[in-house]
C-alpha cells in the first residue's frame, strides 16, 4: 500500500509540485491521474501528452478525500517555471514556431533552465548566438508571450469561476472564445457566459457573479437576462411560454423588477418572439419561434 498523503492546508485552491509520473489516463473522458514528487496525487481533465515528467505545475482546484489520504482534484493547470532539461525542451518545442527538438536542445545547452525566459524576453540574444535567425527568434518569442498570457488568463478565470460552482471546462471554453481578454470581457458583462452557453453557466450562477462584481441589483440588463432565463427554463412542456408566468419568474428573482419592460427589450433586441392569442401573450426564444404552440 502506498504511503498516504495529507495536505497541510486543505482550504487552499492551488497546489504546486513537479510531476513524478502519469498513473492513469482515459483519452475518451479526457481525465488523468498524476503522481507528484511531493507524494500527492492530482486528478483532473487532461491527456497524457500534456504532461512532462519533472515539469513543475500549478494545479487549480480543491483537496478531496482520496483512497490513500488527500487527493487534489484540479479543474485546470498551468506550467510553473520549467527547470528540468526535458521540461524546458518540450515547452519550447511544443509552443514555438521554428523550434524542434534539436534546436530546443541547443537552446538549453546555451541558456540552461533560463532558456524559455531568455527567448521570450531577449530574442535578439538568441539570434546573436546563432541558434535562430532574427525573424524566427522574434516569432518564437511572440509564441511564448501568447502562451504566458494564456497561462495567466487561466489563473484569473479560475479565480472568477472556482468559488461559484462553474464547470472546469468553462475555463478552456472561455479562452477559446475570447483568448487572453476573457477575464476582462466576463467582468464587464458576466451575462456573456449565458449568451455563449458556457458549461455550468445558468442564470442563478451568472447572476450571482454579476452582483458579486458590483452589478446593480435593479440593472435593466439583469432584468432582461432573468426574463430570458424564465423562457429557457419554462417547464410547461410547450415551446411557447405564457408571458405572465415568465413575468412572475422575473419578479421572484428580482423584487421590484419591471418584467414586461424586460420582455419588450428582448423583443426589440430580436432575442425573443411574441405570439398573441386573444388577450393572452406567449413568448419564445427567436431560434424556437418556428415551432407551433401545442
N, C-alpha and C positions, 0 to 999 in steps of 0.2 A: 504494500500500500504506500503510495507516495506521501511525503510529509504534508501536513495541512498548512495552509497559508491564512494568516489573519491580518487584515488591514489595520493599520494604526488608527485611521480615522475613516469610518465608513460613510461619513457625510460628504466627503469630497466627491466632486463630479468629474474629476480627471485623474488619470494615473499615467505616470511617465516611467517607462522601462524599456530595456533592449529586448529584442526578440531572441529567444533561445531556439525555438523550433515550432514548426507547424504541427499540431497534434492531429487535426482533422479538418476537412473542408467538404462542403456539399455544393458543387457547382450549380446544381439546379435551384437550390434555395438561396445560394449566394451567402452562405454562412460559414464562418471559420471558428476553430478553437485554437488558441495560441498559448504556448507556454513561454513565460517571460523569465529573464535571467534572475529576477528577484524572487522567483518561486510562485508568483501569482499566475492565474490563468485568465485570459481575456477572451470573451465570446461576443461575436457580433457580425455585422454584414461585411462581406469581403470575399475575395477569391485568392487562391494560393499565389498567383503571380503578382499580387500587390505587395507582398511582404518579402523582406530580405533578412536572413539571419544576421544578427549583430547590429542591425539598424535600431536606433533609438526612436521610439514612437510616443506620441502623446495621445492617449485614448480618452475619449469624452463620453461619459455615461454615468453609471452608478454601480455601487457594490451590491451584490446579491449573495444569498446563501447557496453555496455550491456543495458538491458531493464531498469534497475534501477541503473544507474551510470556506473562505470567501473567494468568489469569482467576480471579475469586473465585467459587467455587461455593457459593452460600448455601442453607441449609436453611430459614431463616426470616429475617424482618427486622422492625425496628421504626422508627418515625419518631423522629428525634432532634429537638432544639429547632428548630421551624419558624420561619424568619425572613422569607423572601420573602413578598411580599404574596399572591401566588396560592396559595402553600402554606398560609399561615395561614387564608385564606378557605375553602379546600377542607377543611382539617382541621375547622374549626368547622361548616361546612355538612354534612359527612358524619357527624359524630359527635353533634351536639347536636339535641335536640328544639327546636322553635320558632325555629330559625335557618336561613334560606335565604340565597341569595347576597346579596340586598340588605342584610340585617341583618349578615351577615358583613363586608361591605364597610364598613358604618358602624362596626362594632367595630374593624376595622383602622385606619380613619381616626382613631378616637379614641385607641386604645391602641397602634397600630403593631405591631411584632413581639412585643410583650408581651401581645397580646390573649388568647391561649389561657390563659396563666398567670393573667391578671387575672380572667377569667371563672371559672376553676376555683377560685381561692383567695379572690376577693373579689366574689362575685356581687352583693352589695349596692351596690358602686360602679358596676357596670354598670347596675343598676336606677336608681340615683340620676342617672345620665347620660341617662336616658330612652330607652335603647336596647331594653330589655326590661322587662316587668313583674317585680315581685319574685319571684312564683311561677315564671315562665318562666326567670328568671335562675338560680334555685336548681336547677330541674330540669336545665337545660343544664350547670350546674356539676357536678351529680351524674353526668351522662353523661360529662363529661371525666374525672372522678375514676375512674370504672369503666374507661374506656379506658386511662388511665395505669396503673392496676393491672394490666390485662391485658398491657400492654407490658412491665412489669417481670416479669410471670409468664412471658412468652415467653423472656426472657433467663435466668431461673432454670431453666426447663425445658431450655433449650439446654445450660446447664452440667451438668445431670443426664444428658442424653442423648448429647451430641456425642461424647464420648470412648469411648462404649460401643457405637457402631455402630447406634443406633436410626435408623429412617427419619425424615426431616424431617417427614413428615405426622403423626407421633406427637405433635408439639407441639400442633398445631391440634386434634387429636382429644382430647388430654388437657384442653385448655382448654374444648372443647365439653362434655365430661363433667363437669368439676369446677370450671370457672371459675377465679377468682384463687387458690383454695385448692389448685389442682392440685399444686404442688411440695410443700406440707405433707402432703397425702394420700399422695403417692408416696413421700416419705421415710419416712413412718410405716409404710407397707407396700408395698414395691415390687412384690409379687406381685399387687397390684391391676391392674397392667398386663396380666398374664396373664388375669385374670378378665374384664377388659373387652376383651381381644383387640386391643390397640393395635398398629398396624403395626410389625413388626420385633420384637415382644415375645415371643421364645421363652424357654424356661426357662433356658437357659445364660446368656443375656444379662441377664435379670432377676435371676437368682441371683447373678451377679457384682456387680450393683448392690447387692443385699441385703447381701452380705459387705463391699463397699466402704464402705457406710454404717454399718458396725459391727454388722451382724446376727450372731448367734451361730451358728457352723457346725453345732452339734448341735440347733438350734431345731426343735421338732416341726412348726411351721408350714412350715419349709423341707422337711422330710421329706415332708409331705403334698403339697406342690406338686411335688416330684420324682416322687412316685408318680402324680400327675395327669398330669404330662408324659409319664411312661412309658406310660400308657394311650393318650394322644393320639397319641404318636409310634410306637406299635406297628406293625411292618411285616409282621405275619403274614398280612395280607390279610383278616383276619376283624374283624368289629365287636367281638367279644369277645376280650380279651387274656388269655392264660394268667397267672394271678396270680403264678406262680413267675418268669416272665420279667419281669414288672413289678418284682417284689421284687429281682431281680438288677440291673435298671437303677438302682434307687434306691441300693442298696449300692455300686454302681460310682460313682455321683455323690457319695454321702455315706458314706464309710467309717465303720463303727460305727453306722449308722442301724438302726432297727427298722422295716423296710418293712411288715410285716404290721400292726403297730400303726398305721402311717400309713394303710394301706388301710382299716382298721376306722374310723379317724377320718373318712375321706372318705365311708364308707358311712353312718355316723351323721349326718354333715352333709347327707346327701341328694345329694351330688355324684356318687356312683358307685353302680352296681348290681352285685350279685354273682349268679352262677349256679353251682349245684353239679351236677356230673356224676360220680357215684361219689365217688372221693376227690379228684378234680380240682376246682379252683376257677377260674372265669373272671370277669373284671371288665370293665365298660364304663362310659362316661360316661352319666349319667342321661338325657341327650337322645337317646342312641343305643339305649337299652335295649329299644325295641320291635323291633329287628332281630334275627332268629334267627341263631344261630351256624352257619355252613356246615359 
